[in-house]
C-alpha cells in the first residue's frame, strides 16, 4: 500500500510538471489585450521591458511584431508549399519560433549581441532579437523607434530591401504593416492602463 501511494504521488508530480511545461509554451489565450497577455505569462513583461531598456524599442511595438509573425506560437514555422496544388512540399524558408527569424539573421543577432545561447523558441531571446532588429533598423534605415509601420516593413524586407524600397509595389505587405501599426497603438493604449501594476508585480517577484 505504501509503495502504491508513492507511485501515485510520483505520477501526480510528473503530471503537474508536464502540465506546467505545456502552459509555459502555449500561446496566450487573449492575443488582443497586452495586459491580459502579461497577466497570464508572468515572466514576459519583465523580459519585454528588459529588451525595451536595452534596445530602445517600445514593448508595444515589439509585441505587435511578434503577434504578426507567430501569434506567440513558440515553434511556429512557415506553411509548406504545395506541389500540384495538394502534395505538401518544402517550406519556403527556415524561419522559426516566436520572431520567425531566419537562421542566418538569428546567427548575426547572436554574434552582434554576444547572446550565443539564444533560442528562437524562447520568448525572452525572441523579444530581445526583435528589439535588436528594430534598433538596427532605426540606425541603418533612419526609422523612428515608434514608427511601427516602417519598422515592420524593414523587419519583413530586411534593411537593404527597405532602403531600396522593395515594398513599394507590395500592396499586401503595406496592408499587413498598417495592421501591425494599429495593433502597436492598441497595445500601447492598453499598456498605459496596466503598466504600473505590472511594474509593481515585477519588483515583487524579483524580491522573492
N, C-alpha and C positions, 0 to 999 in steps of 0.2 A: 504493500500500500504506500509506504514511504517513497519507494523508487518511482511508483506511478505518479505521485504528486510532484516529484522533482521533474519528471519528464513533461508533465503538463505545464509546469512553471516555465521550463525552458522553451517549450513550444509557444507559450504566450509571449515571452520576451522576444523570440525570433519574429513572431507575427507583428508585434508592435514596431520592431526595428524595420521590418520590410515595409510596413505602412508608412512609417516616418520617412523612409527613403523615397517612396512613391510620391508623398506630399511635397517633398523638397524639390522634386524635379518636374512636377506637374505645373502647367501654366496657371496663372491666377484665374479665379472664377469670373471676376468683373474686369474686363480689359478696358472698359470705357471710363474708369474712375481711378486716377492715380493714387488717391488717398486709400481707396479700398485695396489696391494692389499692395501698397506698402504696409497696410494693416495686416494683410494676410501673409505676406512674405517678410517676416520680421527683420531679416538682415539686409534686405535690398535697399532700403532708404540710406542706411549708413554707407553702403558700398557705392551707391549712386552719388551721394554727397561728396565722398572722397574723390571720385572721378571729376566732379564739378570743381572742387577746390584745386585739384592737380592740373587740370587742363583748361579751365575757364569756360567749359561748355555747360549751359544750364541743364539741370536734371530733366526738366520737362522736354527739352529738345532731344536729348539722348534717348529718353524713354519712348518718345514718339517715333523716332527712327527704328528702335528695336521692335516696337509694335508692328511697324510696316514690314520689317524684314522677316520676322519669325513668329509674330503673335505670342512671343515669350515661350516658345517651344524650345527646350534646351538642345534637342538633337535634330532640329529642322534641316531638311535638305531640299534642293530644287526638285520639282516633279520630273520624273523621267520623260524623255521624248517618246514619241510613238512611231513605230515602224509599220508602214502600210495602214496607218490610222488606228491600230488596235494592239500591236505587239509592243510590250514595254521595251524601250531602248535605253541607251546610256543617259545619264544625267548631263545637262548642258554645261555644268561646271562642278568644281569641288567645294562650292560654298557650303558652309556648315555652321550649325549652332545658333545661339541667340542672335549674333550680329550678321549671320550669313556672310561671313568673311571668307574670301578666297585663301587658299593655303599660302600662296606667295605673299599676299598682303599681310596675312597674320604673322608670317615669319619676319617680315620687315618691322612690324609692330614689336615683336619680341626683342629684336636686336636694338631697335631705337629706344625702347623703354626699359631694357635690361630685365624684362619680365619673361625669362626663357621658359619658365614652367607654366605659363598661361595656357588655358584651355578654352576653346570656343564654346563648350557646353557648360561653362561655369559663369554664372551671372556676373560676379564681381570682375572677372577678367574681361568679359564681353562688354560691360558698360565702360570699363577703363579703355578698351580698344576704341569704342565709339567716341569717347571724349578725346582720345589721342588723334583719331582721324579728323574730327571736327576742328581741333586745334591746328592740325596741319593744313586743312582747307582754308582756315582763316588766314594763315600766313602765306600760303602759296597761291591762293586764288583771290585774296583780298575780300573775303566774305566776313560780314559781321557775325559774331558768335550767337546772336539772337535771330539771325536770318535763317530760320529752319527750312524755308523753301529752297534757297540756294545751297544750303548745306546738304540737303538730301540729293539734289542734282549732282553735286560733287561726290557724294558717297556712292551714288549709282554709276556715274560715268568715269570716276577716277579724276584725279587732279588735272592731269594732262587733257583729258576729254572735256572737262568743264572749261578749261582755259581756251580750248579750241571750239567751244560752243557746240559740241556734238549733240546736245539735247535740243537744239533749235527746231528740228523737224520731227521731234518725237512728242506728238500731242499727248499720247497716253502717259508718258513719263511726267510731263508737266501737270497733268491731272492728278497723278499719284503724289507729286510733290506738294501740290496745293492741299491734298488730304492730310499729308504729314504736317504741314504748316498749321492747318486748322486744329489738328489733334494736339500739337505742341501748345497752342494758345489755350485750348480747353484744359489740358493737363496743368498748365501754369496757373490758371484761374482756380482750379481745384486745389492745387498745392498751396496756394496762398491762404486757403481756409484751414488747412490742417498741418502745415509745416511746423508750427510751434509745438504742437503736441508730439509730432514725430521726433523733433529735436530733444524734447524732454525724455521721451522714451529711450532714445539713443543714448543719452547720458546715463540714464538709469541702468540700462543693460551693460554699458561699459563699466559702471561702478561695481557691478556684481560679476 
